[in-house]
Amino acid sequence: MAREKDYESMLQNWPAAYYETRDAWERRRLLEMSLERGLDPEKDKIRRVLWEIRYPEIEGKSNDKNNGLQDTFLRAWMTFSFASDRVKSRFARNGLLKELKKELSIMGPEVVREFGDAGEAVLYDELYHMSGLYLELCSEDRGYGSIILGLGKMKKESFVAKVAGEVYAVGYKVPRALGLEEECRLLTKAATEAFYDKFLNYEEYLDRLIQE
């Protein structure tokens, strides 16, 4: 966790510092301090609502450590990713549709709707943060970037292609197959922009898949 003096320094770069921070508890502390100071009251109120939605406590876990929370946004990403291999099955369609609509509803689109354009903008920022975090975790995970049986490391191009394939699956393949393109509009935009920003000069790896 960041020291108190670090928080003060980070608040000088608000709200960028909030979206540059990975730890959920550090994000909450920063948000509380910003609310106390009135740095961005309208959007901070929405950020607090989304923080509560995104990071519910895990029953039976202590809340003084980050593992006392679950990240429902990352969970939704993984659910969409796993669904990509089943969307062509007409037998699985109804079940998948129900499951994914539930994940989408948990992300808070209905909750932020009352805040109008500001609510949508803050939800997009949170989805971008989640997408960027996932891409960072992929980059840090040796297993994700390994070839079969972990006998070697993928070349950069192969690794980017793998990530692009997952971004495409989550943001395009699954929504298109299940008729969820409008419901996934912000998720698709956030995942796409996060990929472009993370892998500069490799945009074509995702663009090719989108255009197929």
C-alpha positions as CSV (number, residue, x, y, z in Angstrom):
1,M,0.0,0.0,0.0
2,A,1.1,3.5,-0.7
3,R,2.3,5.6,2.3
4,E,0.2,8.6,3.3
5,K,2.6,11.1,1.8
6,D,2.4,9.2,-1.5
7,Y,-1.3,9.7,-1.6
8,E,-0.9,13.4,-1.2
9,S,1.5,13.5,-4.1
10,M,-0.8,11.3,-6.2
11,L,-3.8,13.6,-5.6
12,Q,-1.9,16.3,-7.5
13,N,-2.6,14.3,-10.6
14,W,-6.3,13.6,-10.2
15,P,-8.1,11.7,-11.5
16,A,-5.3,10.2,-13.6
17,A,-3.7,8.8,-10.4
18,Y,-6.9,6.8,-9.7
19,Y,-6.7,5.1,-13.1
20,E,-3.0,4.5,-12.8
21,T,-3.4,2.6,-9.5
22,R,-4.0,-1.1,-9.6
23,D,-4.6,-1.9,-6.0
24,A,-8.3,-1.7,-5.1
25,W,-7.8,-0.5,-1.5
26,E,-5.3,2.2,-2.6
27,R,-7.9,3.3,-5.2
28,R,-10.5,3.6,-2.5
29,R,-8.2,5.6,-0.2
30,L,-7.4,8.0,-3.0
31,L,-11.0,8.4,-3.9
32,E,-12.0,9.1,-0.3
33,M,-9.3,11.8,0.0
34,S,-10.5,13.3,-3.3
35,L,-14.1,13.4,-2.1
36,E,-13.0,15.1,1.1
37,R,-11.2,17.8,-0.8
38,G,-13.9,18.2,-3.4
39,L,-11.5,17.7,-6.3
40,D,-14.0,16.3,-8.8
41,P,-17.2,15.9,-6.7
42,E,-19.7,15.0,-9.5
43,K,-17.6,12.2,-11.1
44,D,-16.0,11.1,-7.8
45,K,-19.5,10.3,-6.5
46,I,-20.0,8.0,-9.6
47,R,-16.5,6.5,-9.1
48,R,-17.4,5.6,-5.5
49,V,-20.6,3.9,-6.8
50,L,-18.6,1.9,-9.3
51,W,-15.9,1.0,-6.8
52,E,-18.5,-0.6,-4.6
53,I,-19.9,-2.5,-7.6
54,R,-16.6,-3.6,-8.9
55,Y,-14.9,-4.7,-5.7
56,P,-17.4,-6.5,-3.4
57,E,-15.8,-8.2,-0.4
58,I,-15.3,-12.0,-0.5
59,E,-17.2,-13.6,2.4
60,G,-14.9,-14.9,5.0
61,K,-11.9,-12.9,3.8
62,S,-10.3,-10.1,5.8
63,N,-10.8,-6.8,4.2
64,D,-7.4,-5.4,5.2
65,K,-5.8,-7.1,2.2
66,N,-6.5,-6.9,-1.5
67,N,-7.4,-10.6,-1.6
68,G,-10.4,-9.7,0.6
69,L,-12.0,-8.3,-2.5
70,Q,-13.1,-9.7,-5.8
71,D,-12.9,-7.8,-9.1
72,T,-16.3,-8.3,-10.8
73,F,-15.2,-6.5,-13.9
74,L,-12.2,-8.8,-14.5
75,R,-14.5,-11.7,-13.7
76,A,-16.8,-10.5,-16.5
77,W,-13.9,-10.3,-18.9
78,M,-13.0,-13.9,-18.2
79,T,-16.6,-15.0,-18.6
80,F,-16.7,-13.4,-22.0
81,S,-13.4,-14.9,-22.9
82,F,-14.4,-18.4,-21.9
83,A,-17.7,-18.0,-23.8
84,S,-15.9,-17.4,-27.1
85,D,-15.5,-21.1,-27.8
86,R,-19.2,-21.9,-27.2
87,V,-21.0,-19.1,-29.0
88,K,-21.4,-21.1,-32.1
89,S,-23.3,-23.9,-30.3
90,R,-27.0,-23.4,-30.6
91,F,-27.5,-25.6,-27.5
92,A,-25.3,-23.3,-25.4
93,R,-26.7,-20.0,-26.8
94,N,-29.6,-19.4,-24.3
95,G,-27.5,-20.2,-21.3
96,L,-24.6,-18.0,-22.4
97,L,-26.9,-15.1,-23.2
98,K,-28.4,-15.3,-19.7
99,E,-25.0,-15.6,-18.1
100,L,-23.4,-12.7,-20.0
101,K,-26.3,-10.4,-19.6
102,K,-26.0,-11.0,-15.8
103,E,-22.3,-10.1,-16.0
104,L,-23.0,-7.0,-18.0
105,S,-25.7,-5.8,-15.5
106,I,-23.2,-6.2,-12.7
107,M,-20.9,-3.7,-14.4
108,G,-23.4,-1.0,-13.5
109,P,-24.8,0.5,-16.8
110,E,-28.3,0.9,-15.2
111,V,-26.9,2.3,-12.0
112,V,-24.8,5.1,-13.8
113,R,-27.6,5.9,-16.3
114,E,-29.2,8.3,-13.8
115,F,-25.9,10.3,-14.0
116,G,-26.3,10.9,-17.7
117,D,-23.2,11.5,-19.9
118,A,-21.0,11.8,-16.8
119,G,-22.1,8.4,-15.7
120,E,-21.3,6.8,-19.0
121,A,-17.9,8.6,-19.2
122,V,-16.9,7.3,-15.7
123,L,-18.1,3.8,-16.5
124,Y,-16.0,3.9,-19.7
125,D,-12.9,5.0,-17.7
126,E,-13.5,2.1,-15.3
127,L,-13.8,-0.4,-18.1
128,Y,-10.7,1.0,-19.7
129,H,-8.8,0.6,-16.4
130,M,-10.0,-3.0,-16.1
131,S,-9.0,-3.8,-19.7
132,G,-5.6,-2.2,-19.3
133,L,-5.1,-4.1,-16.0
134,Y,-5.9,-7.4,-17.7
135,L,-3.5,-6.7,-20.5
136,E,-0.8,-5.8,-18.0
137,L,-1.4,-9.1,-16.1
138,C,-1.1,-11.0,-19.4
139,S,2.2,-9.3,-20.1
140,E,3.5,-10.2,-16.6
141,D,2.2,-13.8,-16.6
142,R,5.0,-16.1,-17.8
143,G,2.5,-18.8,-18.5
144,Y,0.4,-16.6,-20.8
145,G,3.4,-15.8,-22.9
146,S,4.8,-19.3,-23.0
147,I,4.7,-21.8,-25.8
148,I,3.4,-25.3,-25.3
149,L,4.3,-26.8,-21.9
150,G,6.2,-23.7,-21.0
151,L,9.2,-24.8,-23.0
152,G,10.0,-21.3,-24.3
153,K,8.8,-17.8,-24.5
154,M,6.6,-16.5,-27.4
155,K,8.1,-13.9,-29.8
156,K,6.6,-10.5,-29.3
157,E,4.5,-10.8,-32.5
158,S,3.0,-14.1,-31.4
159,F,2.2,-12.8,-27.9
160,V,0.5,-9.7,-29.3
161,A,-1.5,-11.8,-31.7
162,K,-2.7,-14.0,-28.8
163,V,-3.7,-10.9,-26.8
164,A,-5.4,-9.4,-29.8
165,G,-7.4,-12.7,-30.3
166,E,-8.7,-12.5,-26.7
167,V,-9.6,-8.8,-27.0
168,Y,-11.4,-9.6,-30.3
169,A,-13.2,-12.5,-28.6
170,V,-14.4,-10.3,-25.6
171,G,-15.1,-7.1,-27.5
172,Y,-16.4,-8.4,-30.9
173,K,-16.8,-12.1,-31.4
174,V,-19.0,-12.9,-28.4
175,P,-21.2,-9.7,-28.6
176,R,-21.7,-10.1,-32.3
177,A,-22.6,-13.8,-32.0
178,L,-25.2,-13.2,-29.2
179,G,-26.6,-9.9,-30.4
180,L,-25.1,-7.9,-27.5
181,E,-23.2,-5.3,-29.5
182,E,-25.2,-2.4,-28.1
183,E,-25.0,-3.7,-24.5
184,C,-21.2,-4.2,-24.9
185,R,-20.6,-0.9,-26.7
186,L,-18.5,0.6,-23.8
187,L,-16.7,-2.6,-23.1
188,T,-15.8,-3.0,-26.7
189,K,-14.5,0.5,-27.0
190,A,-12.5,0.3,-23.7
191,A,-10.9,-3.0,-24.6
192,T,-10.0,-1.8,-28.1
193,E,-8.5,1.4,-26.9
194,A,-6.6,-0.3,-24.1
195,F,-5.1,-2.7,-26.6
196,Y,-4.1,0.1,-28.9
197,D,-2.5,2.1,-26.1
198,K,-0.7,-1.0,-24.6
199,F,0.6,-2.3,-27.9
200,L,1.6,0.8,-29.9
201,N,2.4,0.0,-33.6
202,Y,0.7,-3.4,-33.3
203,E,-2.9,-2.1,-33.9
204,E,-3.1,-4.1,-37.1
205,Y,-3.1,-7.4,-35.2
206,L,-6.6,-6.5,-33.8
207,D,-7.8,-4.5,-36.8
208,R,-7.4,-7.6,-39.0
209,L,-9.6,-9.6,-36.8
210,I,-12.2,-6.9,-36.5
211,Q,-12.4,-6.6,-40.3
212,E,-12.8,-10.3,-41.0
